[in-house]
Amino acid sequence: MNAPTFQPPSLRSLARHAIHPLLEGVAIPLALFYVFLWIVGIWGAIGVALFWSWGAVAYRVHRRQRVPGVLLLGALGMTVRTVLAVSTRSVFFYFLQPTLGTVVVAAAFLLSVPAGRPLAARLAEDFLPMPDAFRSHPAVRSYFLRITLLWALVQLANAALGFWLLVSQPVPVFLAAKTAGTLALTAAAIGLSTFVFFRSMRRHGLLATAIPALPVCTHSVV
């Protein structure tokens, strides 16, 4: 029996599919938080970001649409942060919780591996829909098990960075540096995951067509 091949979408199509859950679950809540932080203060910013996240989830459920994993994880994490901040009356715990939450996410990644349900495979569906026959192939399952371990390490590194910044820097510096560090770690992990995916799938003959190489950027971006 021939191996089930998978024809990845074009880079433009892939970006179009990925941009919406990232905007909805990460970029917009973060932007709302920063804007309302300066307009109404920390508690108003917390409330607006939380309202947006659960509003987006409710809209998806009402329309009977699939709720992206990125959006759901973000809404749950923000809820725990808000409950801790309100119950302790301290915004320190609001900023500490993402670090603790990141450790929990890392643990979820790790525990999903021996359970045979790698969390990376679930999240990948938000950005790259794959047919069932392809996703269940042993080589594909092995890839997602390895990448799940990678993302567990990335989450632990992100948590360590966040905690160090929180206890050593003032809030404005913490917010800026934490955001930049998280984006850098996430971008590096996405790049490595994508590279390993295409290399592994080509090696096993599971890609229907080759993906053209991206042009190499020779100048730095500030």
GINOR-V514875 format. One record per pair of residues at least 24 apart in sequence whose ideal C-beta (glycine too) atoms are under 7 Angstrom apart, sorted by the first residue. I is the first residue (numbers start at 0). GAP is how many residues later the second one is. D is the distance in whole Angstrom. If there is no record, write none. Layout:
i: (I,I)
gap: (GAP,GAP)
d: (D,D)
This chain:
i: (2,2,2,2,3,3,3,3,4,4,4,5,5,5,5,5,5,5,6,6,7,7,13,16,17,20,20,20,20,21,23,23,24,24,24,24,25,25,27,28,28,41,45,45,45,48,49,49,49,52,67,68,68,68,69,69,76,94,94,95,97,98,98,98,98,101,101,101,101,102,102,104,105,105,105,105,108,108,108,108,109,111,112,112,112,117,117,117,118,119,119,119,119,133,136,138,138,138,139,142,142,146,146,149,149,149,150,153,153,156,157,157)
gap: (134,201,202,203,127,129,130,133,201,202,203,124,125,128,195,200,201,202,201,202,199,203,114,110,109,47,49,50,105,48,32,47,43,45,46,49,44,48,24,24,45,49,36,39,48,29,28,29,32,25,58,53,54,57,53,56,24,71,79,70,64,60,63,64,67,53,56,57,60,53,56,50,46,49,50,53,39,42,43,46,42,36,32,35,36,26,27,30,29,24,27,28,31,72,69,61,65,67,66,54,57,46,49,39,42,43,38,31,35,28,24,27)
d: (6,7,6,6,7,4,5,6,6,7,4,6,7,4,7,6,6,6,4,6,7,6,6,6,4,4,5,6,5,7,5,5,6,4,4,5,6,6,6,5,6,5,6,7,6,6,5,7,5,5,4,6,5,6,7,6,5,6,7,6,6,5,4,5,7,5,5,4,7,7,5,5,5,4,5,7,5,5,4,7,5,6,6,5,6,4,5,4,6,5,5,4,6,7,6,7,4,6,7,6,5,5,7,7,7,7,6,6,5,6,6,5)
